[in-house]
Amino acid sequence: MDEREPIRVDRDLLWLLGDWRLTKEAELAGGFGHPMDATHAGRIGNTVTINGAVRDSVPVRAGERVRLRLINAANARVFALDFQGHTPRVIALDGQPVTPHAPPDGKVVLGPGQRADLVIDMEGRPGEGFDVVDGFYPRMAYRLTRLTYGDEAPLRDSPLDAPIALAANPLPEPDLSGAVRQDVVLDGGMHGAMPKTAGPRGPFWALNGVAAMNHQSMGHHLEPLITVKRGQTQVTAFVNETGWWHPMHLHGFPFRVLSRNGRPAEHREWRDTILLGPRETAEIAFVAEEAGDWMLHCHVLEHQETGMMAVLRVTA
């Protein structure tokens, strides 16, 4: 949804990032639900698309300011985009405004289900080209696309002098002084503590020792992992005891990121999906505004399908 008063840019672009496992004939490969994928990083493909197509280049104009909206729609792939020759600034995460900042280490990291809005000033010269490289998996780094400058004269000689900060959303601020705390431990997978009931098709993952298989999806037959009263502030620390990455998604409630690995979060951003690295911890807080049962799950679909999902219940 656009802001009531959008920031000033010259173009607004959307990149829907997809990831596909294809055969040599460019057909979708079979083997969905293979235990090797499910117990490791998930089904990662060999072909990445932008808006459904392999984009060798994206045309840009010298001097223009672009708002680039990124969506990671991949099944399991995590992206770490390096916009070589440019200095992107992050202005929103998961659709929520954030204090404009340069991405850590110059790379925009997005787990499955995560989104980011960037502002990029095209400071190259006419005729130049700069690669956008995805280097999240160092041994599988590749060029996603190339920002290719046309021969037109620069739109302007210096970056646009206009603010890029978005208006803050009117979300209720968590009351940490009166918060209830219920933590969530992620476990399982290869090299982890798989559930004792694991068979050839799972379950392979668990939250607080409880594994939920696909036939129990959407909360049916699942007792709530977390229960909180409506209007109450909930603080949860995710503790990733596994050797794999997990983008944990909470339905229904944006949450504040409070800390990572015991250190205060620099931007205290609002999100709905938080990416946890191996052995990492992250603390979040949210206000439970609406009663009902809500899904909490890993956005790597093979992980969700084989145990890593739960129900958060908000009581009236």
Secondary structure, DSSP 8 states (H G I E B T S, - for coil): ---SS----SEEEEEEEEEE-B-TTS-B---TT-HHHHHTT----SEEEETTB--S-EEE-TT-EEEEEEEE--SS--EEEEETT---EEEEETTEEEEEE--GGGEEEE-TT-EEEEEEE--S-TT-EEEEEE-SSGGG-EEEEEEEE-SS--S-SS---S-------------GGG-EE--EEEEESTTS---TT-BTTB--EEETTB-EEGGGGGGTT---SEEEETT-EEEEEEEE-SSS-EEEEESS--EEEEEETTEE-SS--EESEEEE-TT-EEEEEEE--S-EEEEEEESSHHHHHEE-EEEEEEE-
